[in-house]
Amino acid sequence: MKQHTPLYLNIGETTTNIIRKQNKAAIRTTLAIGWKQLADFAYTSFPPTYGEVDQAINLTEEVLAGVEDLFRDEFVLQSADPQLKLIAGLAFNTTTTEAGETVVPQIELENVFERFAAIVKGLPASQDVIPDDLGFAAYLLIVREIMHHLDFEEVLVAPSR
C-alpha cells in the first residue's frame, strides 16, 4: 500500500521533474523528456499516426526504464500542471478530496488515452472533446506511461485557483 508521502509531478516542455520532500529537503529526479520535445520529435500533424504514437511510447519507456524502481510503494503522485487539470476534466469517474484535489484513477487516465487512440485510429476528432493539439497528445502519453511504469494507481490534481 502506498504511503501518503507526496510526490510532485511536473511535465515541462523539455524535461519532467518528480520531486519528493524528505526531511525538509526536496529531492528532484529530472527525466530527459518533456511534452514539447516529444511532440516535436515524434509527431508531424494531428492526429499523429499509429507509428508516431508507438515511437513516442518507446522513447518515453526508454527514459522511464532507469527510474522504475525509485518510486514503487512509497508515494502518492500529485500535480498542479494545467494539462493534467484538463485531463482530469476529460475523465469520467473522478472524485474530489477534502482539500479539493481531483483524484484521477489510473483506469480513468487510461480511458482518456484510449479516446485519443480512437482518434489516431480514425475516429473523427470532432466526435470527442479531446484537444486536437500535439502538445496535449504528448503530455497525455507521458503521464500515462508514468502512471503505468512507475506503478501509480491514481494522481491527485490540484484544484484550479
N, C-alpha and C positions, 0 to 999 in steps of 0.2 A: 504494500500500500504506500502511496506517495505521502510524504510529509507535507506540511503546509508551509514549507520554506519557499518563498517566491523566487522565480527565475524569470527575468525580464527579457523579452524578445523584441529586437528592433531590426527589421529588414530594411536596409537603406538602399541607395542606388547602386553602390558598388561593393558593399560588404554587409554581412549580417552579424549583429552582436547579440550574444547571450550573456547576460550579466546576473551574477548571483551575489547577494550580500551575505557576508560571513564575518562575524565579529567586527562590525562597523566598517569593514573594508569591502570594496566592490571588486569582484574577480570577474574579469571580462574575457570571454572567448570570442575571438573575431574569426569569422569564416569568410573566405575569399569568394563570396558570391552575393550579388545584390540583384534587385528586381530589374533595374535599368540595364545593367551589364548583361544579365541573362536574356532579356528581351532583345537587346541589340545583337547579341551573339547568335541566338537560336531562331528568332522569328523574323519573317520577312513582311508579312501582312496579316491582317485579321480576317478570318480566323487563321491561326497557324495550321500548317499541315500536320498530319499524324506523325510523320517523320521528324518534323521540327520539335513537336512536343516530346517525342521519345528521346531526341538528342538532349533536350533541356532536362528531362528526368535523369538521364545518365550522368550529365555533368553535375547536377545537384547531388545525386547519390555519391559520386566520387568525392565531393567536398565533405559530405556528412560522414563518410566512412571513417575518417580519422578521429571523430569525436563521439561516435555512437555510445561508447561506454562511460562517458564523462557525466551524464545526467540521469542515468537509469535509477529508478527507485529513490529519488532524492527530492524532487522539486515539483512545484505547481507552476505551469507556464502561464505568464501574464504578458499583456502587451497593450500599448496605447496607440499603436500605429493606425493612422487613418484608413489604410487599405484593409486592415483586419476588422475595423469597425464596419466598413462596407460589407465585408464577407459575413460578419455576424448578422447584419441586416438582411442578407440574402438567404441565410439559413432558416429553416422552418421550425425546428424543435430546439429552442434555446430556453434557458432560464436566467433569472437575474438574482444575484447575491444581495444580501442586506446592504452591502456597500455600493450597489448599483452596477456592478460588473455584469456583463453578459457572459454566461457560461456557454461556450460552443463545444459540444462533444465532438470527438474525432469523427464519428459517423456523419455528423451534420456537415462538417468541413468537407468530408469525402463526397457527400451528396451535392454540395455546391460545385466541387471539382467535376463530378460526373455530368452535371448540367453543362459546364464548359466543354467537357469532352464530347457531348452530344452535338454541340455546335461545330467542333472540329470535325466530327464525322459527317456533317452535312445538314444538321438541323438549321433552318434559317435563324440567324441571331435575333431577328425580330420576334421569335417565338418565346424568348426568355428575357429577363431583365439583367442578365449578366452583362457587365460593361464590355463594349467592343474596343477594348484598349489593351495593347500588347504589354504594357507595364503591369496592369492589373492581372493579366493572364500569367505573367512571370511570377508576380508576388504570390498569387494563389498556388501555383505549383511549388514554390519554395516552402511556403508554410505547410502545405500538405505533406511534403517529403519530410520536413522537420517533425511533424506530428507522428508520422509512421516510423521513421528510422531512429528517432530519439525516444520513442515509446511514450508519448503523451496521450492520455485519454481525453483531455479537454484543454482548452485555452480560455483563460479569463480575459475578457476585453474590457478595458477601462471605459467608464461612461463618457459620453461626449460632454464637454464643458463649454 
